[in-house]
Amino acid sequence: MRDVLVLPVDYAAWLTGIKQHVQNVQQRAVLAVNRELVLLYWQIGRDILERQQAQGWGAKVIDQLARDLTAAFPDMKGFSRRNLLYMRSFADAWPEPTFVQEVLAQLPWYHQVTLLDKLKTRSDREWYLAKAIEHGWSRNVMWHHISTALHLRSGNAVTNFEQRWPRPDSELAQQTLKDPYLFDFLGVSEDALERDIEGAMVRHVTKLLMELGEGFAFAGRQVHVEVAEEDFYIDLLFYNYRLHRFLVVELKGGAFKPEHAGQLNFYVTLVDERLKSADDQPTIGLLLCKQQHRIVAEYALRGMTQPIGMAEYKLQLPDDLARYLPSIEQIEAELQDEAASDDEDAPA
């Protein structure tokens, strides 16, 4: 008869700690490999640029280099002609070695490729680079934000934050809102009713939270609050765990009207009084309308006592943002290219 193994009382906690430590070491090792790979690729790209400029290298030399490096390092992937051209573009876009070492090396190589492929100016690339590092975006999340022109929309909502709070609090709060919000993923028509849009938001809450931004969690729909034996219902309530504050969202199916701001001001006050804890920061209100006139909104918000923002929402992508999105044919072509090249170009 086999003896029954009696584990120490703290064994489970000890094992959990060891596994966490192993995972942390593995993650640091991956990050270190990625960093060295990015630096290596930048150095190769710079060498290619310098030799092309000094010696007039042509495409055939790069083809030969790809074959020679692949033959010399058969176990190390990433030396295809395509990837060598990316290395050259990478070094050309970021010529400062210190910036590459201290900033760019924090992101994996295929983040770098996405920045090169999808953005044309250095300022735009730096904006998404900083956000990806700050929030730990995956490549797919970064691509999504680039494709919906997040840099053009962030901080663009009409607000009264500067009148309510001093800097930098007002600036930080301003950056949590955008204009317009893009709800094309809801699958509802332009003439959908407010309740239908709310319901679609709840059904697609994961995509909704991505569109709202970093740190938001869904707290409720049609949240009931009773005041003086009268019932009130908040359309949508969120909590931002990074900012430690609630966000009250009121959704309007038509154009903005000044009285909408008064209603939202009331709801923000209720949340501060009834739901906010002593550790929470003041609640923010966000009014989402199909259309708004910025000057009218600015006047309406100026007289509100609570911090409130105003933005439009789009159920279909506007033309000036749709141009950032690839066509279905382009997406399919890119997926086929990536499937074919992942084994060829992926870091070992």
FENBELZI-V374703 format. One record per run of one state. SS is the DSSP state (alpha for helix, beta for strand, coil for the rest). FROM is the first residue (numbers start at 1). TO is the last residue. If there is no record, write none. Layout:
BEGIN
SS;FROM;TO  SS;FROM;TO
END
This chain:
BEGIN
coil;1;10  alpha;11;55  coil;56;58  alpha;59;72  coil;73;80  alpha;81;93  coil;94;96  alpha;97;102  coil;103;103  alpha;104;106  coil;107;108  alpha;109;118  coil;119;121  alpha;122;135  coil;136;138  alpha;139;147  coil;148;149  alpha;150;153  beta;154;154  coil;155;157  beta;158;159  coil;160;160  alpha;161;164  coil;165;168  alpha;169;175  coil;176;177  beta;178;178  coil;179;180  beta;181;182  coil;183;183  alpha;184;186  coil;187;193  alpha;194;203  coil;204;204  alpha;205;212  coil;213;215  beta;216;227  coil;228;229  beta;230;240  coil;241;244  beta;245;255  coil;256;257  alpha;258;274  coil;275;283  beta;284;291  coil;292;293  alpha;294;302  coil;303;307  beta;308;314  coil;315;318  alpha;319;322  coil;323;327  alpha;328;345  coil;346;348
END
